[in-house]
């Protein structure tokens, strides 16, 4: 964030536009374009994910200058394997955008899949972060890479290494879904400068009164800025991902 801006990014949920057919998609296209023109980053929460040519088509829809709905980041599901995300990775790296891989969601129902061992003694979510780190190390050695992860701000087992992936994290679920500012600060204590906390319904509940909505957004933004800045000031130096 810079200056007195309270919002640095927006995260429209694609499903709520898709349900209205072409009119909804037209509204989503306009929203993304206007938000980016205003200097905001746009994360499209679409959770796409397939293989090969299908991923290439999804990427073509949202990533890069030729995309009809151009966004800065896209959420994807890795259920068919992170290696199947190659078309996404190539396109977003070329476009300078970001891919956010659902790794640890904030809902309890996801634990059976995400914490399941994909290798002896290694949970799937842990292995996903390892693979993300390998991709980032190859594409952006010594820097934050173009592939990040969706990490729910819950302290579940097994613990996650959030430094080695050398990427950014989307932390959904603040407010209505139960996560708090304290949860964000605690879960992302090792990398407070890499987390993008997201609040949706808890803020929308203050509308349609624009002042009430603006005040709620500003208050939450100030709290995040203060608490995460404090966490950064106590953060120990880290070794760049190799």
C-alpha contacts under 8 A as a table, 3 or more apart, distances in Angstrom:
res1	aa1	res2	aa2	distance
1	X	4	X	7.99
1	X	5	X	6.33
1	X	6	X	7.26
1	X	7	X	7.20
1	X	8	X	5.38
2	X	5	X	6.01
5	X	8	X	7.00
6	X	217	X	6.62
6	X	218	X	5.28
6	X	221	X	5.59
6	X	222	X	7.55
7	X	10	X	7.43
7	X	40	X	7.68
7	X	217	X	7.54
7	X	221	X	7.21
8	X	40	X	5.64
8	X	41	X	6.52
9	X	40	X	5.07
9	X	41	X	4.43
9	X	42	X	5.69
9	X	43	X	7.24
10	X	35	X	7.79
10	X	40	X	6.98
10	X	41	X	6.40
10	X	42	X	5.17
10	X	43	X	6.21
11	X	42	X	5.97
11	X	43	X	4.70
11	X	44	X	5.60
11	X	45	X	6.27
11	X	198	X	7.81
12	X	28	X	7.97
12	X	42	X	7.73
12	X	43	X	6.90
12	X	44	X	5.54
12	X	45	X	6.10
13	X	16	X	6.03
13	X	17	X	7.45
13	X	44	X	6.36
13	X	45	X	4.82
13	X	46	X	6.38
14	X	17	X	5.43
14	X	18	X	6.16
14	X	28	X	7.62
14	X	44	X	6.65
14	X	45	X	5.98
14	X	46	X	5.23
15	X	18	X	4.95
15	X	19	X	6.15
15	X	46	X	7.09
16	X	19	X	5.64
16	X	20	X	7.49
16	X	24	X	7.84
17	X	20	X	5.67
17	X	21	X	7.30
17	X	24	X	4.32
17	X	25	X	5.76
17	X	27	X	7.35
17	X	28	X	6.35
18	X	21	X	5.32
18	X	22	X	7.52
18	X	24	X	5.67
18	X	25	X	5.98
19	X	24	X	6.97
20	X	23	X	6.00
20	X	24	X	4.63
20	X	25	X	7.52
21	X	24	X	5.37
21	X	25	X	6.42
22	X	25	X	5.03
22	X	26	X	6.05
23	X	26	X	5.06
23	X	27	X	6.30
24	X	27	X	5.07
24	X	28	X	6.21
25	X	28	X	4.93
25	X	29	X	6.09
26	X	29	X	5.11
26	X	30	X	6.30
27	X	30	X	5.14
27	X	31	X	6.05
28	X	31	X	5.01
28	X	32	X	6.13
28	X	69	X	7.76
29	X	32	X	5.38
29	X	33	X	6.22
29	X	68	X	7.42
29	X	69	X	5.22
29	X	70	X	7.97
30	X	33	X	5.17
30	X	34	X	5.99
31	X	34	X	5.27
31	X	35	X	5.98
32	X	35	X	5.23
32	X	36	X	6.15
32	X	42	X	6.48
32	X	69	X	6.92
32	X	70	X	7.03
32	X	71	X	6.63
33	X	36	X	5.33
33	X	37	X	6.12
33	X	69	X	7.58
33	X	70	X	7.25
34	X	37	X	4.98
34	X	38	X	6.20
35	X	38	X	5.10
35	X	39	X	6.63
35	X	40	X	5.41
35	X	41	X	7.31
35	X	42	X	7.02
36	X	39	X	5.12
36	X	40	X	4.99
36	X	41	X	6.01
36	X	42	X	6.64
36	X	71	X	7.93
37	X	40	X	7.30
41	X	71	X	7.67
41	X	72	X	5.94
42	X	71	X	5.35
42	X	72	X	5.23
42	X	73	X	6.47
43	X	71	X	6.31
43	X	72	X	5.89
43	X	73	X	4.57
43	X	74	X	5.69
43	X	75	X	7.55
44	X	71	X	6.56
44	X	72	X	7.93
44	X	73	X	6.27
44	X	74	X	5.02
44	X	75	X	6.57
45	X	74	X	6.20
45	X	75	X	5.27
46	X	74	X	6.78
46	X	75	X	5.79
46	X	76	X	6.99
47	X	74	X	7.38
47	X	75	X	4.69
47	X	76	X	4.06
47	X	77	X	5.45
47	X	102	X	7.75
48	X	55	X	7.90
48	X	58	X	7.20
48	X	75	X	6.69
48	X	76	X	4.57
48	X	77	X	5.93
49	X	55	X	6.34
49	X	76	X	5.38
49	X	77	X	5.10
49	X	78	X	6.45
49	X	79	X	7.59
49	X	80	X	7.44
49	X	85	X	7.38
50	X	54	X	6.15
50	X	55	X	5.64
50	X	80	X	6.36
50	X	84	X	7.15
50	X	85	X	7.73
51	X	54	X	5.77
51	X	55	X	5.54
51	X	80	X	7.13
51	X	84	X	5.23
51	X	85	X	6.97
52	X	55	X	5.55
52	X	56	X	6.41
52	X	84	X	6.61
52	X	85	X	7.85
52	X	86	X	7.79
52	X	87	X	6.71
53	X	56	X	4.85
53	X	57	X	6.18
53	X	87	X	7.79
54	X	57	X	5.07
54	X	58	X	6.26
55	X	58	X	4.94
55	X	59	X	5.99
55	X	85	X	6.96
55	X	87	X	5.95
55	X	88	X	6.25
56	X	59	X	5.05
56	X	60	X	6.08
56	X	87	X	5.08
56	X	88	X	6.38
57	X	60	X	4.94
57	X	61	X	6.32
58	X	61	X	5.17
58	X	62	X	6.74
58	X	88	X	7.92
59	X	62	X	5.46
59	X	63	X	5.34
59	X	87	X	7.22
59	X	88	X	5.50
59	X	91	X	6.61
59	X	92	X	7.70
60	X	63	X	5.81
60	X	64	X	7.21
60	X	66	X	7.34
60	X	67	X	5.47
60	X	91	X	7.85
61	X	67	X	4.92
61	X	68	X	5.82
61	X	69	X	6.11
61	X	70	X	7.40
62	X	67	X	5.13
62	X	68	X	6.71
62	X	69	X	5.06
62	X	70	X	4.76
62	X	71	X	5.78
62	X	74	X	7.55
63	X	66	X	7.74
63	X	67	X	5.64
63	X	69	X	7.79
63	X	70	X	5.55
63	X	71	X	6.10
63	X	72	X	7.26
63	X	73	X	7.76
63	X	74	X	7.99
63	X	91	X	6.63
63	X	92	X	5.92
63	X	95	X	6.68
63	X	97	X	7.05
64	X	67	X	5.47
64	X	70	X	6.33
64	X	71	X	7.89
64	X	91	X	7.01
64	X	92	X	6.92
64	X	94	X	7.69
64	X	95	X	4.80
64	X	96	X	7.99
64	X	97	X	7.69
65	X	70	X	6.74
65	X	95	X	7.28
66	X	70	X	7.73
67	X	70	X	5.09
71	X	74	X	7.17
71	X	97	X	7.70
72	X	96	X	7.97
72	X	97	X	4.89
72	X	98	X	6.24
73	X	97	X	5.63
73	X	98	X	4.44
73	X	99	X	5.55
73	X	100	X	6.89
74	X	98	X	6.64
74	X	99	X	5.26
74	X	100	X	5.95
75	X	99	X	6.15
75	X	100	X	4.61
75	X	101	X	5.88
75	X	102	X	6.88
75	X	150	X	7.74
76	X	99	X	7.15
76	X	100	X	6.16
76	X	101	X	5.11
76	X	102	X	6.19
77	X	80	X	7.96
77	X	101	X	5.99
77	X	102	X	5.45
78	X	81	X	5.13
78	X	82	X	5.36
78	X	84	X	7.99
78	X	85	X	7.54
78	X	101	X	6.56
78	X	102	X	6.87
78	X	103	X	7.98
79	X	82	X	7.76
80	X	84	X	6.45
81	X	84	X	5.44
81	X	85	X	7.32
82	X	85	X	5.28
82	X	86	X	7.72
82	X	128	X	7.40
82	X	131	X	7.53
83	X	86	X	5.95
84	X	87	X	7.60
85	X	88	X	5.30
85	X	89	X	6.18
86	X	89	X	5.06
86	X	90	X	6.08
87	X	90	X	5.30
87	X	91	X	6.22
88	X	91	X	5.31
88	X	92	X	6.06
88	X	99	X	7.47
89	X	92	X	5.36
89	X	93	X	5.89
89	X	99	X	7.07
89	X	146	X	7.88
89	X	147	X	7.45
90	X	93	X	5.34
90	X	94	X	6.21
91	X	94	X	5.24
91	X	95	X	6.14
92	X	95	X	4.92
92	X	96	X	5.90
92	X	97	X	4.87
92	X	98	X	5.85
92	X	99	X	6.82
92	X	146	X	7.34
93	X	96	X	5.19
93	X	97	X	6.26
93	X	98	X	7.27
93	X	139	X	7.92
93	X	146	X	6.10
94	X	97	X	7.80
96	X	146	X	7.46
97	X	146	X	6.74
98	X	146	X	4.93
98	X	147	X	5.74
98	X	148	X	7.00
99	X	146	X	6.49
99	X	147	X	4.87
99	X	148	X	5.92
99	X	149	X	7.72
100	X	147	X	6.10
100	X	148	X	4.64
100	X	149	X	4.58
100	X	150	X	5.90
100	X	169	X	7.46
100	X	170	X	7.29
101	X	147	X	7.46
101	X	148	X	6.21
101	X	149	X	4.45
101	X	150	X	5.71
102	X	105	X	6.66
102	X	149	X	5.78
102	X	150	X	4.61
102	X	151	X	7.07
103	X	114	X	6.98
103	X	125	X	5.36
103	X	128	X	6.78
103	X	129	X	7.54
103	X	149	X	5.95
103	X	150	X	5.59
103	X	151	X	6.04
104	X	110	X	7.72
104	X	111	X	7.99
104	X	114	X	6.43
104	X	125	X	6.36
104	X	150	X	6.40
104	X	151	X	4.77
104	X	152	X	5.71
105	X	110	X	6.51
105	X	150	X	6.81
105	X	151	X	5.81
105	X	152	X	4.76
106	X	110	X	7.84
106	X	151	X	7.37
106	X	152	X	4.21
106	X	153	X	6.63
106	X	154	X	6.49
106	X	172	X	7.36
106	X	173	X	6.69
107	X	110	X	5.81
107	X	111	X	7.74
107	X	152	X	7.97
108	X	111	X	5.75
109	X	112	X	6.69
110	X	113	X	5.73
110	X	114	X	5.99
111	X	114	X	5.10
111	X	115	X	5.31
111	X	116	X	7.59
112	X	115	X	5.92
112	X	116	X	6.00
113	X	116	X	5.28
113	X	124	X	7.68
114	X	123	X	7.09
114	X	124	X	5.53
114	X	125	X	5.37
115	X	123	X	4.92
115	X	124	X	5.72
115	X	125	X	6.12
115	X	157	X	7.95
115	X	158	X	7.48
116	X	123	X	5.21
116	X	124	X	5.73
117	X	120	X	6.30
117	X	121	X	6.26
117	X	122	X	5.15
117	X	123	X	4.11
117	X	124	X	5.51
118	X	122	X	6.26
118	X	123	X	5.93
118	X	124	X	5.15
118	X	127	X	7.60
119	X	122	X	5.11
119	X	123	X	7.10
119	X	124	X	7.76
122	X	126	X	6.57
122	X	127	X	6.61
123	X	126	X	5.28
123	X	127	X	6.34
123	X	158	X	7.52
124	X	127	X	5.10
124	X	128	X	6.09
125	X	128	X	5.02
125	X	129	X	6.40
126	X	129	X	5.33
126	X	130	X	6.44
126	X	158	X	7.97
126	X	160	X	6.33
126	X	161	X	7.72
127	X	130	X	4.97
127	X	131	X	6.27
128	X	131	X	5.11
128	X	132	X	6.14
129	X	132	X	4.98
129	X	133	X	6.13
129	X	149	X	7.75
129	X	161	X	7.75
129	X	162	X	7.79
129	X	164	X	7.88
129	X	165	X	5.70
130	X	133	X	5.10
130	X	134	X	6.40
130	X	164	X	7.39
130	X	165	X	6.25
131	X	134	X	5.05
131	X	135	X	6.37
131	X	165	X	7.78
132	X	135	X	5.20
132	X	136	X	6.23
132	X	147	X	6.39
132	X	148	X	7.18
132	X	165	X	5.58
132	X	167	X	7.89
133	X	136	X	5.15
133	X	137	X	5.98
133	X	164	X	5.97
133	X	165	X	3.54
133	X	166	X	5.97
133	X	167	X	7.46
133	X	241	X	7.37
134	X	137	X	5.12
134	X	138	X	6.31
134	X	165	X	7.31
135	X	138	X	5.25
135	X	139	X	6.21
135	X	145	X	7.86
135	X	147	X	7.46
136	X	139	X	5.08
136	X	140	X	5.43
136	X	141	X	6.84
136	X	144	X	7.22
136	X	145	X	4.41
136	X	146	X	6.45
136	X	147	X	6.43
136	X	165	X	7.07
136	X	166	X	6.68
136	X	167	X	7.20
137	X	140	X	5.48
137	X	141	X	4.55
137	X	142	X	6.97
137	X	143	X	7.94
137	X	145	X	7.11
137	X	166	X	7.71
137	X	241	X	6.42
137	X	242	X	5.84
138	X	141	X	5.90
139	X	145	X	6.67
139	X	146	X	7.67
140	X	143	X	5.43
140	X	144	X	6.65
140	X	145	X	5.16
140	X	146	X	7.62
141	X	145	X	7.76
141	X	241	X	7.28
141	X	242	X	6.57
142	X	240	X	5.33
142	X	241	X	5.95
142	X	242	X	6.53
143	X	166	X	7.12
143	X	240	X	7.12
143	X	241	X	7.71
144	X	166	X	5.20
144	X	167	X	5.14
144	X	168	X	7.29
145	X	148	X	7.47
145	X	166	X	6.16
145	X	167	X	5.23
145	X	168	X	7.91
146	X	167	X	6.85
147	X	167	X	5.98
147	X	168	X	7.47
148	X	165	X	7.80
148	X	167	X	4.66
148	X	168	X	4.74
148	X	169	X	5.60
148	X	170	X	7.78
149	X	167	X	7.39
149	X	168	X	6.66
149	X	169	X	5.02
149	X	170	X	6.34
150	X	169	X	5.66
150	X	170	X	4.73
150	X	171	X	6.10
150	X	172	X	7.58
151	X	169	X	6.35
151	X	170	X	6.13
151	X	171	X	5.31
151	X	172	X	7.44
152	X	170	X	7.94
152	X	171	X	5.26
152	X	172	X	5.91
152	X	173	X	6.96
153	X	171	X	6.09
153	X	172	X	7.44
153	X	173	X	7.61
153	X	179	X	6.47
153	X	183	X	5.82
153	X	184	X	5.62
153	X	187	X	5.88
153	X	188	X	7.96
154	X	179	X	7.69
154	X	183	X	7.01
154	X	187	X	6.90
155	X	159	X	7.57
155	X	187	X	6.59
156	X	159	X	6.73
161	X	164	X	6.28
161	X	165	X	7.77
162	X	165	X	6.29
162	X	166	X	7.62
162	X	188	X	7.61
162	X	190	X	7.05
162	X	191	X	6.98
163	X	166	X	5.70
163	X	167	X	7.95
163	X	190	X	6.90
163	X	191	X	6.62
163	X	238	X	7.91
163	X	241	X	7.65
164	X	240	X	7.83
164	X	241	X	5.50
165	X	241	X	7.06
166	X	240	X	7.40
166	X	241	X	5.89
167	X	194	X	7.15
168	X	194	X	4.75
168	X	195	X	5.97
168	X	196	X	7.59
169	X	194	X	6.06
169	X	195	X	4.76
169	X	196	X	5.99
170	X	195	X	6.01
170	X	196	X	4.85
170	X	197	X	6.10
170	X	198	X	7.25
171	X	174	X	7.85
171	X	184	X	7.54
171	X	195	X	6.71
171	X	196	X	5.87
171	X	197	X	4.62
171	X	198	X	5.95
172	X	197	X	6.05
172	X	198	X	4.81
172	X	199	X	6.71
173	X	176	X	6.90
173	X	177	X	4.83
173	X	178	X	6.53
173	X	179	X	5.61
173	X	198	X	6.58
173	X	199	X	6.32
173	X	200	X	7.88
174	X	177	X	6.15
174	X	178	X	6.19
174	X	179	X	4.39
174	X	180	X	5.59
174	X	181	X	7.44
174	X	197	X	7.15
174	X	198	X	6.01
174	X	199	X	4.80
174	X	200	X	7.57
174	X	202	X	7.74
175	X	178	X	5.34
175	X	179	X	5.68
175	X	180	X	6.32
175	X	199	X	6.14
175	X	200	X	7.64
175	X	201	X	7.35
175	X	202	X	5.14
176	X	179	X	7.66
176	X	200	X	7.94
176	X	201	X	6.13
176	X	202	X	5.26
179	X	183	X	6.06
179	X	184	X	7.53
180	X	183	X	5.10
180	X	184	X	6.56
181	X	184	X	5.14
181	X	185	X	6.29
181	X	223	X	7.54
181	X	224	X	6.53
181	X	227	X	7.86
182	X	185	X	5.17
182	X	186	X	6.05
183	X	186	X	5.15
183	X	187	X	5.96
184	X	187	X	5.40
184	X	188	X	5.91
184	X	197	X	7.22
185	X	188	X	5.48
185	X	189	X	5.56
185	X	192	X	6.98
185	X	227	X	6.97
185	X	228	X	6.32
185	X	231	X	7.02
186	X	189	X	5.19
187	X	190	X	7.97
188	X	191	X	5.37
188	X	192	X	5.44
188	X	195	X	7.01
189	X	192	X	5.62
189	X	231	X	6.46
189	X	235	X	7.55
190	X	235	X	6.77
191	X	194	X	5.58
191	X	195	X	7.14
191	X	232	X	7.81
191	X	235	X	7.82
192	X	195	X	5.85
192	X	228	X	5.82
192	X	229	X	7.84
192	X	231	X	6.36
192	X	232	X	5.95
193	X	228	X	7.51
193	X	232	X	6.82
199	X	202	X	6.43
199	X	203	X	6.58
200	X	203	X	5.51
200	X	204	X	6.20
201	X	204	X	4.90
201	X	205	X	6.04
202	X	205	X	5.52
202	X	206	X	7.59
203	X	206	X	5.72
203	X	207	X	7.65
203	X	213	X	6.59
203	X	216	X	6.46
203	X	217	X	6.66
204	X	207	X	5.40
204	X	208	X	7.81
204	X	213	X	7.04
206	X	209	X	6.69
206	X	212	X	5.73
206	X	213	X	4.99
206	X	216	X	7.17
207	X	210	X	6.29
207	X	212	X	6.75
207	X	213	X	5.43
208	X	213	X	7.31
209	X	212	X	5.40
209	X	213	X	6.17
210	X	213	X	5.05
210	X	214	X	5.95
211	X	214	X	4.99
211	X	215	X	5.99
212	X	215	X	5.12
212	X	216	X	6.14
213	X	216	X	5.17
213	X	217	X	6.19
214	X	217	X	5.18
214	X	218	X	6.07
215	X	218	X	5.09
215	X	219	X	6.03
216	X	219	X	5.21
216	X	220	X	6.23
217	X	220	X	5.33
217	X	221	X	6.03
218	X	221	X	5.06
218	X	222	X	6.04
219	X	222	X	5.21
219	X	223	X	6.29
220	X	223	X	5.11
220	X	224	X	6.24
221	X	224	X	5.15
221	X	225	X	6.07
222	X	225	X	5.10
222	X	226	X	6.09
223	X	226	X	5.27
223	X	227	X	6.07
224	X	227	X	5.27
224	X	228	X	5.77
225	X	228	X	5.42
225	X	229	X	5.80
226	X	229	X	5.25
226	X	230	X	6.24
227	X	230	X	5.13
227	X	231	X	6.33
228	X	231	X	4.89
228	X	232	X	6.16
229	X	232	X	5.04
229	X	233	X	6.30
230	X	233	X	5.17
230	X	234	X	6.69
231	X	234	X	5.40
231	X	235	X	6.16
232	X	235	X	4.96
